[in-house]
Amino acid sequence: MKIAVIGANGMIGSQIVSEALSRKYQVTAYTRSGTQIEGTTSVALELTNTSAVAKAINSHDFTVITVASRDNYQAAIDAHTALIHAAPTGRFLIVGGAGSLEINATRLYETPDFPSDYSVEARTFGQILDLYRSAPTDVQWTIAAPSPEIAPATRTGRYILGSDSPVGDFVSTQDFAIAIIDEAEKKQNLRRRFTVATEQA
């Protein structure tokens, strides 16, 4: 399988690259600077370059976009809007945030205790989720949301999947990466969002 990872040198992207390589897949690692990542074909790419992103998606079996765009959230919204309009034909997965997960039909970022420091990012990815849910049905998107807390920890290989509500408080970046590459193989969540938590012993 040919897998592309856009944002390949980030906290999550680097683990996705490692997981894909461990399964002997051919990986193209896209970063803004074209940083060389061992074991991959490394390429410079900006998420705002819609034609290049669509070309990457169309030339791989599965593409992961894990770009937080914290320096310009509006640019992220615009980039995903443009990508939807470009209508790439390949399968791709966007790493979203946990803030748009729901409890009793209320998004986490709308709850009183949601940390204000993460509000703008959470609302941005909530808007991106809504964009994809309104996309034409021939756009083969998936969105993966982590648990409310995600950090490098232990690769347990044991995780819980959910859809729109949290299924745990924490997921390791390693287990999140396993779930994403499993999705590449199993194709279980086409045109919908899923969430992942590390299964607690």
N, C-alpha and C positions, 0 to 999 in steps of 0.2 A: 504494500500500500504506500502511496505517495502522500505525505502529510506536510502541510504548510503551517507554520506557527508565526503569526504576525504579533510582534511584541515578545520575541523569543528570549530576550535577556532579562525579563522582569522576574519578580518573585514567583509568579504562577507560570509564566511562559517557559522559564528555564526548567521547571519540573515536568511540564508537558513534553518538552523536547527530550528530556532524559527518559521519560516513560516510553515515548514512541521509539527511541533508539534502542531501548532495552528489548523491545519486541521485534527488532530487526527491520523496522520500517525505514523508508527513504524520507529524510526530513529536509525541508528547506526552511531555514531560519531567517525571518525578516526582522530587521531592526532599523531604527532611523539612521544609524551610522554605518550599517553593514558590518557590524562587529563579527569577527570570525568566531564561530562556535564549533568546537571539535565534533567531528562526526557528521556535520551537516553541510549542505550548500548554503552559504551565508550571503544575503542580499540586502542592500539598502532599500527601504520602502517607507513612505509616509502614508498613514491611513487616509489622509485627505486626497491622495492621488487615486481617484476612483477607478480610472481605467486600468492602472497597474494592480490594484487590489482585485478587481474583477478578473483580470488575466490570471493572477495567482490562484484564485478560487477555481477557475475553469481548467487550470492545468494540473490540479491535484485531486486526489480522491476525497480528501477531507481537509478543510482549512479551519484553524482556530484563530480567532481574533481576540487577543487579550491585551487591550490598550486602554488604560484608565483615562488618558487625556486630561490629567489634572491641571495642566497649564492652560487649557482652553476647552471648557465643557461644551460650549456652543459649537465649536469646531467638530466635536465628536458627534453631536446630534446631526449636524449638516453632513458629515461624512457618511453616516449610516443612512440618512435620507437619500443621498446621492447613490449609494450602493444599491439600495432597494430599487431605485429608478433604473439603474444599469442592468438589473435583473440577471446576475450571473447564473450560469446553469449548473454549477457544482454545488456540493454540500458544504456548508460552513456553520461554525458554532461561535457564538459571541460569549465571552465570559462577562456576565453581568454582575450586579451587586446584590447583596442580601437585603438591602433596604427596601426593595420593592416587593419582597415576599409579604404574604398576608396572614393575619390572624383575625378570624371572624370577619373576613372581607375588608379589613382595614390594612393598608400597607404599613409596614413597620415605620417608614419615615413620617407617617401621619400620626403616630402615637406620641403622647406627651413626653415620654422618657427617651425618645430617640436622640442620640448625641448630635448637637447642633453642628459640630465640626464636620460631620459626614452628610449633612442634609443636602447640600447642593449636588454632591456626587450621586447620592441615592436617588434624588429626583431626576437627575439627568438620565440615569440608567432605567428608571421607571418610564421615562418618556421614550427612550430607545426601545424598550420592550413593547410599548404601545404601538410604535411605528411598525415593528415587525409583525405584530398581531394583525395589523391592517394591510400588510403587504399582499400582493397577488399570490395566489396559491402555487404558482410555479417557482417561487423563490424558496429554495431549500434551506431554510434557516433553522437553527436551534439556539436557545440561550441556556447557559448553565449558571446557576447562582450558588455561591458557597453558603455555608452556615454563617450566622452573624459574626463569628470569629473564625478567621483563617490565618494560619501561620505555619512556617516550616516546623515539622515535628517528626513523628515516626511514620514510616510507610507500613501501615498495618495490613493493607489489602482488604480490609473489612469496612464497608461503608453502607449507609442507608440512603436510599433515593426517595425523593418526594417530588411534588409538582409545584404548587404555589404557596405552600406553607412550610415553615422551618421544620426539619425532622431531627434537629439536634442543635446544640449551641456552638459546636466546634467541628471544623474539618481541617486536617493537615493539608498543606499544599501537595504533598505526595499522594495522599488518597484522592484528593480532588483531581489530580492529573490522571490517576488510574481510571476514575469514573469517566473522564472526558475521552480517553483513548478507547475505553470499553464502548462508549457511545459511537465512536468512529467505526467500530467493528460491528456493533449490533443494530444500529439504526433504529433505535426505539423511540426517539423523541423528535421526529421531524415536525417542524413548524409548531413547536411548543417549548415551554420553559420547564426545566427540572432543577432540583436542588439536591445537594449532597451534604451528608454529615458523616464523620468518622464514627463507626460503631464503638460504643464504649463497652469495655470489658465488665 
